[in-house]
Amino acid sequence: MSITGRLVGPEAPSPEVVTLDLELFPTPWSPEQWGSLTDGGILLFTWRSHAAALLGFALFGVAEGDVVAHLYKILLRPEFRGTGEARAFWAEASQDLRRRGYSSVYLEVESSNSVAIGFYERLGFTTLRRVRSYYSNGSDAIMMNLTL
């Protein structure tokens, strides 16, 4: 169990989450993109210190009646990377997803993002396929899946 963080959620996207995304995510969403999310189609978990400071978040797309969650974004503040916090956060988020009836998670990751791909592989994600020119910048995506 993490001594730093605790899982909170699901919750609605807050200005604090949007700001963290804008500051730290390699391809942040605009405030308008965040504003277009509906509570019925997302699960947003935050990882907060015991003093309630935002350390990171994980955003999933979900569809009613489906057992697969789509990981849109996961982010942890840089100073907590490599400390075990990301694993602890993921363990609690995935446990919560299982409790909600989800049996797997899939994601897309830019093929050049070897750090993220390595993290996902350590969590047990497997590669499904590579999609050429998936992103608007022309880069390829690696589609990955994890059975919970």
Buried (B, 14 or more C-beta within 10 A) or exposed (E): EBEBBBBBBBBEBBEEBBEBBEEEEEEBBEBEEBEEBEEEEBBBBBBBBEEEEBBBBBBBBBEEEEEBBBBBBBBBBEEBBEBEBBEBBBBBBBEBBEEEEBEBBBBBBBBEBEEBBEBBEEBBBEEEEEEEEBEEEEEBBBBBBBEB
